[in-house]
Every structure is written in structure tokens, then in C-alpha cells.
Amino acid sequence: MSGVEKLRQCMKDRVRGSMDITIGIIEASYVVAKEGLSKDRLIKLLEKIVKNQPSMALLINISFQIIDLLKKDQIDEILLLKDNLLKATNALSEKASKLLDNKSVCTISNSKEVFDSIVKSHCKTVYVGVAHPKKEGELFALNLKNSGKKVVIFEDNNYLFGAKMCDVFLSGADAIFDEAFVNKSQTFSLCLFAKYFNKSFYLLANRYKYLNADLKDYYKILQMPRREVTKKDLDVYNVYFEEIPLDLVTPIAI
């Protein structure tokens, strides 16, 4: 598969997480640039990827960094983005893991950064909702169990149980803005539980998921298929993500 084909695959990918897709974009962009595709054509392709993947802040941020490097003719710097991204992500999970030692943790969805933080820690029990409709919480729980962690999974409407049982809350972020972050729906409720029970809510604030005022306009929370909610003739609101004020959490940043 050529570099251009890999970029087009990244444009349509609805299976892999944002980290894997973004690394694929970095690697393919470097190859395509080295192969001699015109800079303008590669930039247009990257802009089209951003337009087709508007719910991935990491992808948006890195794509525009690649575009900036292309405009400056700094092609060899593109691959450094991958190294810097992986180093920052690893350092973030190392820092977070130390806050989880000897504590039970309540989390949500299936974040690679959260997973790595928990695996590296000496935490007690992990509590996580199943995360309908895709049930990524179930996959998260199975992977943690296979890594030797004790996990309890429950229905999404039982997060009060997780909130009572845990010592701390831990969450990743799909996107980070100046005064808010975006994550899986029900994260806002978990933040309010944390406030009510006077427990820490730690947010893994990867700087590569930060979108400034200009880049924020490219980010969109999409409506998902109405049939996931009902097949009846009813008005439907179905999104997987929500925006949460940053003043409700304690960010962990690198």
C-alpha cells in the first residue's frame, strides 16, 4: 500500500483509536513527502483528513503541525512528531500511575493513556461502565484483567456505584480547550460525583490534544445513528461525547 493510500485509509478509518490513526498519518506523510508528491497536494490531502475526522483532536493538532513543517520544507522533522508524541504519552502515564498506587479507581470508556497509567500503577480495584453502545468499557476491562488487574464492570446507569467504591477518578480527554475538555458522555456526571464525595478527579491532559481557538473550530461532536436509540418515529439526540469545564478536574500534564 502506498503512502497516499495509507493516508486515504486514515481518512475513512472508524475502527482504530486516534493515537493509532495519527501515528499512521505521521508515517505516511513522511513517506509521501519523501516520494516527491507535490507539497500542495499533500497539504490538501491532510486538510481533507481533518475535515473527515472532526472528532479527533489529536489528529487535528498533528495534521496541522505536519502542514506547518511542509510549508517550511522541514520534511525530516515530520517523523520527530511521532517520537515526541509517544514520549509525551509515556511520560504522562508514568506521572499519573504514581497517583493511583494503593487506590481504587473509577474510570470511563477505553482510553489508551488511562489504560497505560493503570497498568503501570499498584492500584487496587478498577471500576468502569460497559460504555454502550460500542461496549468499549467491556474491552477495556478485559484488557486490564489480562494485565493482572482486578476490575469490576457495570451498566452505565450505575456509575453511582463506582463513585462510592473508588478512591479516585481518572479520565482521558478526546479534546482539550482553554476552559473545557471533551470526553465520553457521562464524564460530566462523574465530575459531579467526585465533587459530592470529595474525591480527586484526575484528567490526563496530553498537550497534543489541546486545540487553540483557531483549531477548535475544526473539532466537532457528531450526532450518531438514531437507530441506536430507537426505531420509533421520535426525535433523537445521540452523541458519544460531551464538553466538561476544566475547573471540575485536576489536570495531569506533561
N, C-alpha and C positions, 0 to 999 in steps of 0.2 A: 504494500500500500504506500503510495507516495505521500509526501508531506502535505500537499494540498488536500488529498483525500482524507487524511487524518484530521485536518482542520475542519473539513466539512462534516466529518463524523462527530466531532466535538460540538458542532453547531446543533446537531439533532439529538445528541445523547440525552436521554431521560432516565437512564439507569444508574450510571456511576455518580458518586458524590462530587461536590465542587472541587475538592482537592485533586482527585484523580483527573478530572477533565481539565483543570487548569494546568497541571503538570504536562498533560498531553499537548496543550496549546503551546506552552513554552518550547517543548522539544520540537514539535512540528514547525513552529515559526522559525526556529533557528535553522532547521534543515532547509526549509523553503527559501529563506533569505540567502543561505549559502549556495543553493542551487541556481540562484540568479533570477528568480521571479521578480518582476518589477516591484519596487518598493510601494508604489501607489496601489497596485493590485493586492498586495499582501495586507496593506492597511485597510483597504475596503473590505477584504475578507474578514479581518479581525473585527471591524465595526459591525459587520453583519452577524458575526457570532454573538457579540454583545446584545444586539437587537433581538436575537432569537433565544438568548438565555438571560432574560432580565431579572431573574430571581436569584442570581449567584453573585454576591458582592465580590467574592474572591476573584472570580473570573473577570468581572468588570474592571477591578483595580489592576490586575496583572496585564490584561489585554491592553489597557491604555498605557501602562508602563512600557510594554513591548513597542507600541506605536511610537511613543516618545523616543525610544532608542533607535528605531528605524529612521525616524526623521533626522536624528543626529548622526546617522551612519555608524552607530556603535553596535554592530551585529554581534560581535564576540561577547558583549555584555549580557545578551539575552539569556544564555544558559546560567549565568550567575543568579538570575532571578529564582531559578529552581533551587539552587543551593541555599540561598538566603531564606527562601520560604520554608524549606524543610528544617533549617537550623532554628528559625524563629518558632516554628510549631513545636519542635522538640524541646526547646528551652521553656516554652510556655507550659507544656505538660509536666516537665520536671518541677517547675516552680509550684504549680497547682497541687501536685501529688503530696508535697510536704504538708499542705493544709488539710489533707484528708486522713493522715495517719491516725489510727485508733478511733476513727469516727465512722458512723453510719451515714450514707449519702443518699439523697433523693435527687434524681435527675429526670430528664425528659428527652424523648426521641433517640436518635442514633448519631451522635457526634464523634468523629474520629479523635478530636482533641480531648473530649471528655473521656472517651474510652482509654486513650493512652495515659491520661492522668490517673485514672482509677487503677489501671493495671500496674503502674509504677508505684502506687501507694501501698500502705499497710492498713487500708481501711477495713472496717468491719463488714456490715451488710449494705448492699446497694438496692435501692427501691426505685422501680421505674414502671411507668404506664406502658401498655401494649402499643399505643400510638396508632390508632385507626386513622384512615382506612388501610394504609400500606403495612401496618404492623411492624414498623422498623424497630420499635421498642422490644419486640419479641426477639428479633435478630440480635439486637444489642445485648439483651440478657443472655442469650445462648452463647454468644462470643465471650462474654465475661465469665460465664460458668466454665467454659472450656479453657479459660485462662486461670482457673483456680479460685475465682471469686464467688462469694456467697451472694445470690441475687434473689429478690422477691419481685415478681411481676404481678400487675393488677390491671383492672379495667381503668380507662382514662377518667371515668367519673368518680374514681376512688382515690384521687390524689390527696384528699384529706388524711387518709390512712398513711400514705408515705410521709406527709408533712409531720404527723405526730410521731412516727417511728424514727425519723432521721435526726442526726445531729447538725448536719449542714446540707445546703442545697448547692448543686453545681450545674451549670449550663454552658453550652457553647452559644455562638451567635451566627446567624446567617448573614447579617449585615450590622455594621456599627456606624451610627451617625454622631453628630456633635452632642446631642442631648438624649438620644434613644438608641435602642438596638432592636433588631428583628430576630425572632426565634419561633420555634414551633408553637402553634396555638395552645393555650393554657399555661404558657410560661408566665404571663402576667398574673394569673391566679396563684401560681407557686410563689411569686414575689410577695404577694399579699399574705399568703400563709406564713412566709418567713418573717414578715413584719409582725404578724399577730402573735406567733410563737417565740418571737425574739431570737431567731436563729439566723446565722450568716447565709447569704446567698452570693456565691462566688460566680462571676461571669468570666469565662475565658475570652479575653479581648485581644484576639490576634490582630495586629496592626494592619495586616494585609486585607482584612475585611472592613477596614474603615473607608467610608466614602465621604469625601468632602462635598460641599454644596453643589459643585458642578457635576460630580459623578453620581450624586444621589438621584439626580433626575433620570438616570438610566435604569435605576432599580425599580422593580415593580413586584407587588404581591398579587399573584394571579388568582382568578376565580377558577376553581377546579370543576370537574364534571358534576352536573346537578344530579345525575342518576345515583351518585354515591350517597346522596341524602334521601332522595325519594323518587319514585317513578310516577307519583301522582301529579296532577295539574296544580302545582303550588309554586309560589315564588321561593327561590332558594338562595341562600348565602353559604358558600362553601370555599373557604380558604384554609390553607395549612399553616399560615404564619401570621404573626401579629407584631405590632410595634410596642415596645415597653420602655418607659422612662429609665434612664441610666441612674437616676437618684434612688432607685429601689434596690440597687445591687452594689456589690463590692467588686469592681473590675480587677482582674489579674492580667497585667500587661507586660510585654517584653519590648 
